[in-house]
Amino acid sequence: MAMAPYMRRYTFRILGFGLSYVGALIGAIMVMKQPWAPTGPAAWALAVLPALPVVGMIWSIFRLIAETDDEYQRFLFVKQVLIATGLTLAIATIWGFLENFGMVQDVPAYHVTVLWFAMIGVGGSIARFRA
């Protein structure tokens, strides 16, 4: 069965942003480890650079919802994203309170996005199982 056009576009976007992320992250790490590494605003820009493709991946997911022409598939995608968001917020909130009480170590904030992407997979399973 052929892939729907909206899924093909989504797949190319995710692959493009994923490859851009890997390149930007490796490049930023390599530059910041050099003795001549930039400082000030240039260092800030370099630190933000790997985050931009991740934002592109998030945009791609929401763009998929907008472009999906099958109403049932759109419903499942929306449900998947809502489940992922709810689970991510719940886990992040619980972790935050555990941090406040010294029960667990601090985790860098960008891990919330990694968790959300993982929960997209969990949300997809739940959405399709319950459908």
N, C-alpha and C positions, 0 to 999 in steps of 0.2 A: 504494500500500500504506500502510495506517495505521501510525502510529508506535506502538510498544509503550508501554503505560502507564508502565513504569519509565523509558523513555527520555524520555517527555514530562515526568515529574517531574524528572529529571536536567536537562533543558534549561531548565525554569523556574528551578530552583535556581541553575544556572550563570549564567543571565541576571540573576537577582536579585542574586546576589553580585557579579557583574561590574559592574552599575550602581551598587551600593552602594560598591564599590571606587573607581570613578571619582569619585563624589560625595565620599567621605571623603578621597580624595587631594587633590582640588582644594580642598576646604574646609580641610584641614589646611595645605596650602601657603599659601593665602590668609591664614589667621589667623596663621601663623608669620612672614609677611612684614610684618605690621603693627607699628608702633612699640609698641603695647600688647600684643604677643604674650605669652602666658603663659610662666611660668618654673616651675622645680621640678616637682612631681608633675603639675601640669596640662599642662605641656609634654610630659612623658613620656607621659601618657595620649593627648594629641593625636598624638604621633608614632606610637604603637601603633595608633591608630584605623584607618588604611588597611590595616594587616596583617590585621585581623580578617576582612574579607570574603575575603581570599586564603585564610585558614585555612578559611573556609566552603566555598570552591571545592575545596580538597583533601578536606574532609569529604564533599562532594557526589560526588566521584569514588569514594571508598570506599563511600559509601552506594549508589551505582549497582551496585557489585559485590554488595553484600548483597541488594539488591532484585531483581536480575536472576533471573527464574524459568526462563530457558532455560539449561540447564547448559553447552551449547557456547558460547553468548555469554558466560556468566560466565567460562569458561575463557579465552576470548580477551581479555576485559577484564583478568583477573588477569595473564595473560602480558604484555599491553601495559604494565601498571603495573610489573611486575618488570623488563622490558626498560628502561623509562624510568628506573627507580631505579638500575639497574646502570650504565647509560650516564652518568647524572648523577653518580653517585659516582666513576666512573672519570675523567670530565672534570674534576670539582672537585679530585680528588686530584692529577692531573697538573698542573693550573693552580696548585695550592698549592705544589708543588715548584718549578715555574717561578718563582713569586713569591719563594720562599725564596732562589733563586739569582740574583735580580735580572733575570730574562729578560723578565718581563712586569710590568705594573702591577697594583697591588692592585685588586680588584673588590669592591664592596659585597656583603655576605653575602646580601642578598635576591635577588641575581641567580641564586643557586643554584635558587631556586623558579621563576624565569622559565625557566631552562634545563630544569628538570624538566617544566614544562608543554610546552615545545617537544619534549622527548624523548617525551612522551605521544603526540604525533603520529607521531614516528619509530617508536616502539614499536608503535603500531597498524598501521602499514604492514608492519613486520617480522612481527608476530604473524599478520596475515591472509595475508601472502605465503607464510609457512612452513606455514600450516595446511592 
